[in-house]
Amino acid sequence: MDRSDRLERYAELAVRVGANVGRGQLVEVRANVEHAPLARAIVRSAYQNGARYVQLNYSDNHARRALIEFGPDEALNWSSPWSLRFLHSLESEGGASINIVGDPEPRIFAGLDGAKVGRARPLHYHEVWGRLVGEKAVNWTIIACPTPGWASQVFGEPDVERLWNALETSVRLDEPDPVAAWSDHIDHLVERARLLNERRFDSLRYRGPGTNLSVGLLPSSTWHGGFSNSQAGRRHIANMPTEEVFTSPDRRRAEGVVRSTRPLGLNGALIRDLELTLHDGRVVKVTASSGEDVVRAQMAADPGAQQLGEVALVDAGSRVGQTGLVFFNTLFDENATSHIAYGHGFAFAVSSPTERQAGLSQSAVHTDFMVGAPDIEVDGLTAEGEAVPILREGRFQLD
Amino acid sequence: MDRSDRLERYAELAVRVGANVGRGQLVEVRANVEHAPLARAIVRSAYQNGARYVQLNYSDNHARRALIEFGPDEALNWSSPWSLRFLHSLESEGGASINIVGDPEPRIFAGLDGAKVGRARPLHYHEVWGRLVGEKAVNWTIIACPTPGWASQVFGEPDVERLWNALETSVRLDEPDPVAAWSDHIDHLVERARLLNERRFDSLRYRGPGTNLSVGLLPSSTWHGGFSNSQAGRRHIANMPTEEVFTSPDRRRAEGVVRSTRPLGLNGALIRDLELTLHDGRVVKVTASSGEDVVRAQMAADPGAQQLGEVALVDAGSRVGQTGLVFFNTLFDENATSHIAYGHGFAFAVSSPTERQAGLSQSAVHTDFMVGAPDIEVDGLTAEGEAVPILREGRFQLD
């Protein structure tokens, strides 16, 4: 396969299919400095596709480390008025956003106080961004960029080419016509969401080693998958890859224990063997073999951070799952297997305003963690108490 | 000499002596992505020296190239509301700013329309920044970071180490105690400015090959050199290196021809053999063997761009000049030899508000170009018409 135009093809996919940038749109490109080659290709493609202005926002984890290590405490979760002003423009214009992830230096926050690492995130900025997502104000996508540091974390050596290959499979860039392949794939996820919506389950039940959890759904919780539509009617794909169907649950009804099945990268720390105990919808116990303090600090951000905001189902047909890799990256790992998020729920996933008010979690936090595996069974429980298998041995059961 | 702590020592000099960051200040660090290692050291040092928050603003010339090549025309000189909001915070808080220059890819805008390259600069943003500088609202400094691309331009090969050595000499990092060396150097420039202020020249006269220019000064034009004081009383060094004494002239009185003695990097283009003809203070003719269109486009930005905003004298004792190098970088080349700027004048350099109103150039542009050489004589003319030698064979004559 010819790799010379890889960045251009990927950028084109992110701009035209992922965010679906429209003519005359304000476009944000978020990236780490280490992602510059891909970020530049995306900026170019965005202008070629008619962007009125592209704001390239580089972040730098070294600067964040310096903030955590030497900055004043009150700066840790401070949101600058200029960053909020930018979100205001994105909202008022109905802009587009392309966010590039892929940790350039997974060990960069090693040795720092985990509670400070957990807090080091502009809180109000993320609250506003969460609201924009919930209200569908922006057409956006998240993609990833391989780096030597990330490749080392996945493979034990900086084999960037191998990570690119896994990424290309996962985002269907290995297809002769990636745009057509995405169109088919989206149809498939849309159908899966339709099947779930048809059933109107009252709750989900997860069972397997270390996990026995039930999560209540709201009567008007709706399942989504594949594409999203912005207010302005721009059809976009919020995550590339995406293999999930998801909804937001009733924040008041979650009961039991859930054990994470994959490590989780969080604010630059790595969380291993996370286990949450929930009662009356609220996380009452957190344990992890590493990074426990980072999770605790994050959950202390606001009351909503201790409640569930999302449940998502991914089956064994996932291209990401089929790579057999642990990516140490949520965008990939959450699309390899089923996941749950604590924190903010999606306004668009609960159609009744009354139920949204009463039952949807609101938070500046939204953290997905992986709970799926071949030996985890997921059932849908009807209001009458009937249990309907949804996932068995990792396979989706409804049709 | 031990190079292992070079970035840390340089960062410390920029933060403590250059910008002189104070406890609790908002600090901007501006850099190209290619300057990341130095930018990170500066962010770290700024927090260690008490910054309340450091905003690291990375720019990327590849993104700017994409804007020029594929973006809509109206975006070229557009200033985003969020970038203006940032300047507003810098002003209202009395923040600090450290700007890292040093062209990473000198040929990046090759092949583009020079008029568009000249216009591709956020106009209103630079107007506001010029006002903040004039009103001394911010304690700021400009420093440079060697890159392979810049080293290739200077030496014909990417000898970054050699460029670092020239930089270390120029900014006195080769001294055992750079802070003490800067203190002596600043005293020397302050004394030179005092000698010029004592004389109260009515105008300057430049004579040499291709140059015969007189530039009128205002009665209350004051010479500055070495350090600046912000409104809040923070003593800072606006350029590192700095070897100049400078003032702002009467925008209405400049007459004759001036030939630039060094190439000039401008918006990523290289201007060679620039020659300006002035009449009644205004540029009436521009020629150059390369980049003429870039200069013309810049001068078309506003009326003030065609008038002179600064005259600066540098003598042969300059450490930058003594390297014998052409740096293709204004921060260095303007401190190797005398220079003049077209565009914005400095409000603080004209003490009478009435004269400022009538005689000080106002523009979103401020472009320095080099006019000094051993065979260029500079005289001060008194109101009575007496000519007093200021520079002969590159040496400062007043005492």
Contacts between the chains, C-beta under 8 A, distances in Angstrom:
chain1	res1	chain2	res2	distance
A	33	B	33	5.1
A	33	B	36	5.2
A	33	B	58	6.2
A	36	B	33	5.1
A	36	B	60	6.6
A	36	B	62	7.6
A	39	B	60	7.4
A	39	B	63	7.7
A	40	B	60	6.6
A	40	B	62	4.1
A	40	B	63	6.3
A	40	B	66	7.2
A	43	B	60	7.8
A	43	B	62	7.3
A	43	B	63	4.6
A	43	B	66	4.8
A	43	B	67	7.9
A	44	B	62	7.9
A	44	B	66	4.3
A	44	B	69	7.8
A	44	B	70	6.6
A	47	B	66	5.1
A	47	B	67	6.5
A	47	B	69	7.5
A	47	B	70	3.6
A	47	B	71	4.8
A	48	B	70	5.0
A	51	B	71	7.3
A	52	B	71	8.0
A	52	B	72	5.8
A	52	B	74	7.9
A	52	B	75	6.2
A	53	B	67	8.0
A	53	B	71	7.2
A	53	B	75	4.8
A	53	B	78	6.4
A	53	B	80	7.2
A	54	B	63	6.8
A	54	B	66	7.4
A	54	B	67	7.1
A	54	B	71	7.6
A	55	B	80	6.7
A	55	B	82	7.7
A	56	B	60	5.9
A	56	B	63	4.7
A	58	B	33	6.2
A	58	B	58	4.0
A	58	B	60	7.3
A	60	B	36	6.6
A	60	B	39	7.4
A	60	B	40	6.7
A	60	B	43	7.8
A	60	B	56	5.9
A	60	B	58	7.2
A	62	B	36	7.5
A	62	B	40	4.1
A	62	B	43	7.3
A	62	B	44	7.9
A	63	B	39	7.7
A	63	B	40	6.4
A	63	B	43	4.6
A	63	B	54	6.7
A	63	B	56	4.7
A	66	B	40	7.2
A	66	B	43	4.9
A	66	B	44	4.3
A	66	B	47	5.1
A	66	B	54	7.4
A	67	B	43	7.9
A	67	B	47	6.5
A	67	B	53	8.0
A	67	B	54	7.1
A	69	B	44	7.9
A	69	B	47	7.5
A	70	B	44	6.6
A	70	B	47	3.6
A	70	B	48	5.0
A	71	B	47	4.8
A	71	B	51	7.3
A	71	B	52	8.0
A	71	B	53	7.2
A	71	B	54	7.6
A	72	B	52	5.8
A	74	B	52	7.9
A	75	B	52	6.2
A	75	B	53	4.8
A	78	B	53	6.4
A	80	B	53	7.2
A	80	B	55	6.6
A	80	B	86	7.7
A	80	B	89	7.4
A	81	B	85	5.9
A	81	B	89	6.0
A	82	B	55	7.7
A	82	B	82	4.9
A	82	B	83	7.3
A	82	B	85	4.4
A	82	B	86	4.0
A	82	B	89	6.5
A	83	B	82	7.4
A	85	B	81	5.9
A	85	B	82	4.4
A	85	B	85	4.2
A	86	B	80	7.7
A	86	B	82	4.0
A	89	B	80	7.4
A	89	B	81	6.0
A	89	B	82	6.5
